[in-house]
Amino acid sequence: MRKFRKQDLREIGRMALEKSADPPPRMRQVRGPGIIEGARLEVVAGDACERTVAVRTSLARELGFARRPEGSWVTLPNVDEVVVAVPSAEEVDDAEVLAFDAHTLIEAFDAALAAQKKNGPGVFSTAPVFIALDGEPSATSGLKGKAKWQLVIPRSALSARRKKNASATDGFVDRVKREFAEMNGVDVSKVVIELKIIA
C-alpha cells in the first residue's frame, strides 16, 4: 500500500475540478506569500476570474482552519470554494475529493469553535479547529454531508495524467530544438533548450 503524498492530493484536487464540469473549466494558479504550489486556483472565463478555489489536503480525512488574531478564519474569506482531497476510506489506491462553498465552511467552523469553547475553557483563539469528514453530523464530524459535490479519483488516473503531460512536454521541446537547428543550420544534437518561468 502506497500512501498518497500531499502534492499528489493537490494535483488530484485540480483533476477533480476539471472533471466537475463539462466542458472542463480553465484554471490558473494563484501565487503569493504563504501559498503552497497548487493550493490556490482561479477558475477563469475568458480573461476574468470566475471564482477562487483553495485546494486543501488531509491524510487524516479531516479539514482544519486556523483563526487570525482579529477572529476571521485563515483562507476562507479569500476564496469562493474549498476543494479537499483525501485518501479514500474504502479503496487504498483511490482519493476522494469534496467541494464546499466557503460560506458553508465558515458556518461549520464557527459552530465547531463555539462547541470547543463550550466544552473546554481556555481554547486559544488562533488555534486550528478540525472537523472530521466522516461520522455522524455534529460540530466536530460529518462535514462530508455538507459537500456540494464529490468525486473519487483513482491513483492510476494521476499516473496517466503525468505520463501524458511528460510526453507532450518532450514532444514540444524536441520540435523547438529541431526547428531552431534548421533555422541556424546546425545539427540538432548541438542545440540545448532551457525553459524558465519568471514569476
C-alpha positions as CSV (number, residue, x, y, z in Angstrom):
1,M,0.0,0.0,0.0
2,R,1.5,3.3,-1.1
3,K,0.5,6.4,0.8
4,F,-0.6,9.5,-1.0
5,R,1.7,12.5,-0.8
6,K,0.1,15.9,-0.2
7,Q,1.4,17.2,-3.6
8,D,-0.3,14.2,-5.3
9,L,-3.6,15.0,-3.5
10,R,-3.3,18.7,-4.6
11,E,-2.9,17.6,-8.2
12,I,-5.9,15.2,-7.8
13,G,-7.9,18.1,-6.4
14,R,-7.2,20.0,-9.6
15,M,-8.1,17.0,-11.7
16,A,-11.4,16.7,-9.9
17,L,-12.2,20.4,-10.5
18,E,-11.5,19.8,-14.2
19,K,-13.9,16.8,-14.2
20,S,-16.6,18.6,-12.2
21,A,-17.9,20.5,-15.2
22,D,-18.4,19.9,-18.9
23,P,-16.6,21.4,-20.6
24,P,-13.7,21.3,-18.1
25,P,-13.1,24.8,-16.7
26,R,-9.9,26.7,-17.4
27,M,-7.7,27.4,-14.4
28,R,-4.7,29.4,-13.5
29,Q,-2.6,29.1,-10.4
30,V,-2.5,31.8,-7.8
31,R,0.9,32.6,-6.4
32,G,1.8,34.7,-3.3
33,P,3.4,34.7,0.1
34,G,2.4,31.6,2.1
35,I,0.5,29.9,-0.8
36,I,1.8,26.4,-1.5
37,E,2.3,25.4,-5.1
38,G,-1.1,24.2,-6.4
39,A,-3.0,25.2,-3.3
40,R,-4.9,28.2,-4.8
41,L,-6.5,28.3,-8.2
42,E,-8.6,30.7,-10.2
43,V,-11.3,29.3,-12.4
44,V,-11.4,31.7,-15.4
45,A,-13.9,32.5,-18.0
46,G,-12.3,34.5,-20.9
47,D,-9.8,36.6,-19.1
48,A,-11.8,37.2,-15.9
49,C,-11.7,35.2,-12.7
50,E,-15.0,33.4,-12.2
51,R,-14.2,32.1,-8.7
52,T,-11.2,31.4,-6.5
53,V,-10.7,27.9,-5.1
54,A,-8.5,26.7,-2.2
55,V,-7.2,23.2,-2.7
56,R,-6.7,21.5,0.7
57,T,-5.4,18.1,1.5
58,S,-5.6,15.8,4.6
59,L,-4.1,12.4,5.2
60,A,-6.4,12.0,8.2
61,R,-9.8,12.7,6.5
62,E,-10.4,15.9,8.3
63,L,-10.4,19.6,7.4
64,G,-8.8,22.2,9.6
65,F,-8.5,26.0,9.6
66,A,-6.8,28.4,12.0
67,R,-8.1,31.8,13.0
68,R,-6.4,35.2,12.7
69,P,-5.9,37.2,15.9
70,E,-8.9,39.5,14.9
71,G,-11.2,36.5,14.7
72,S,-11.6,35.7,11.0
73,W,-10.7,32.3,9.6
74,V,-7.5,31.9,7.6
75,T,-8.1,31.4,3.8
76,L,-11.9,31.1,3.9
77,P,-12.8,34.8,3.5
78,N,-10.4,35.0,0.5
79,V,-11.9,32.2,-1.6
80,D,-15.3,31.2,-3.0
81,E,-14.8,27.5,-2.8
82,V,-12.7,24.9,-1.0
83,V,-11.8,21.5,-2.6
84,V,-10.3,19.0,-0.2
85,A,-8.6,15.8,-1.5
86,V,-8.1,12.9,0.9
87,P,-7.3,9.2,0.7
88,S,-10.5,7.2,0.1
89,A,-11.9,5.5,3.2
90,E,-12.8,2.4,1.0
91,E,-10.0,1.9,-1.6
92,V,-6.3,2.4,-0.7
93,D,-5.5,3.4,-4.3
94,D,-8.3,6.0,-4.6
95,A,-8.6,9.5,-3.5
96,E,-11.8,11.3,-2.6
97,V,-12.3,14.9,-3.5
98,L,-15.1,17.0,-1.9
99,A,-16.0,20.6,-2.8
100,F,-17.5,23.1,-0.3
101,D,-18.8,26.6,-0.6
102,A,-16.6,28.9,1.6
103,H,-19.6,30.3,3.3
104,T,-20.8,26.8,4.3
105,L,-17.4,26.1,5.8
106,I,-17.3,29.4,7.7
107,E,-20.7,28.5,9.3
108,A,-19.5,24.9,10.1
109,F,-16.2,26.1,11.6
110,D,-17.9,28.9,13.6
111,A,-20.2,26.2,15.1
112,A,-17.2,23.9,15.8
113,L,-15.3,26.7,17.6
114,A,-18.4,27.5,19.7
115,A,-18.7,23.9,20.7
116,Q,-15.0,23.7,21.6
117,K,-15.3,26.9,23.8
118,K,-18.4,25.5,25.5
119,N,-16.7,22.1,26.2
120,G,-13.3,23.4,27.2
121,P,-12.4,26.8,28.6
122,G,-9.0,28.1,27.7
123,V,-9.2,27.4,23.9
124,F,-6.6,29.6,22.1
125,S,-8.3,32.0,19.8
126,T,-5.8,31.3,17.0
127,A,-5.5,27.5,17.4
128,P,-6.7,25.4,14.4
129,V,-10.1,23.9,14.5
130,F,-10.6,20.5,12.9
131,I,-13.8,18.8,11.7
132,A,-13.8,15.1,10.6
133,L,-15.2,14.5,7.2
134,D,-16.8,11.2,8.3
135,G,-19.1,10.3,11.1
136,E,-22.4,11.4,12.3
137,P,-23.2,15.1,11.6
138,S,-22.1,17.2,14.5
139,A,-20.0,20.3,15.3
140,T,-16.9,18.1,15.1
141,S,-17.7,15.4,12.5
142,G,-19.8,14.6,9.4
143,L,-18.5,17.5,7.3
144,K,-18.8,15.3,4.2
145,G,-22.6,15.7,4.3
146,K,-22.2,19.5,3.5
147,A,-20.2,19.0,0.3
148,K,-21.8,20.3,-2.9
149,W,-20.1,17.6,-4.9
150,Q,-17.7,14.8,-4.5
151,L,-15.6,12.6,-6.9
152,V,-13.4,9.5,-6.5
153,I,-10.2,9.7,-8.5
154,P,-8.0,6.5,-8.8
155,R,-4.2,6.8,-8.4
156,S,-3.9,5.3,-11.9
157,A,-5.6,8.5,-13.3
158,L,-2.9,10.6,-11.7
159,S,-0.1,8.4,-13.2
160,A,-1.8,8.5,-16.7
161,R,-2.0,12.4,-16.5
162,R,1.6,12.7,-15.6
163,K,2.7,10.4,-18.4
164,K,0.6,12.4,-20.9
165,N,2.0,15.7,-19.7
166,A,5.6,14.5,-19.8
167,S,5.1,13.2,-23.4
168,A,3.5,16.5,-24.5
169,T,6.4,18.4,-23.0
170,D,9.0,16.2,-24.5
171,G,7.4,16.5,-28.0
172,F,7.3,20.3,-27.7
173,V,11.0,20.5,-26.7
174,D,12.0,18.2,-29.5
175,R,10.1,20.2,-32.1
176,V,11.6,23.5,-30.8
177,K,15.2,22.0,-30.9
178,R,14.6,20.7,-34.4
179,E,13.2,24.0,-35.8
180,F,16.0,26.0,-34.1
181,A,18.7,23.7,-35.5
182,E,17.2,24.1,-39.0
183,M,17.0,27.9,-38.7
184,N,20.6,28.1,-37.7
185,G,22.0,25.4,-40.0
186,V,23.4,23.2,-37.2
187,D,22.9,19.6,-36.2
188,V,20.0,19.1,-33.7
189,S,22.5,17.4,-31.2
190,K,24.2,20.8,-30.8
191,V,21.0,22.5,-29.6
192,V,20.1,22.7,-25.9
193,I,16.8,24.2,-24.8
194,E,16.3,25.7,-21.3
195,L,12.8,26.9,-20.4
196,K,12.1,29.0,-17.4
197,I,9.1,30.7,-15.9
198,I,9.8,34.1,-14.2
199,A,7.1,34.9,-11.7
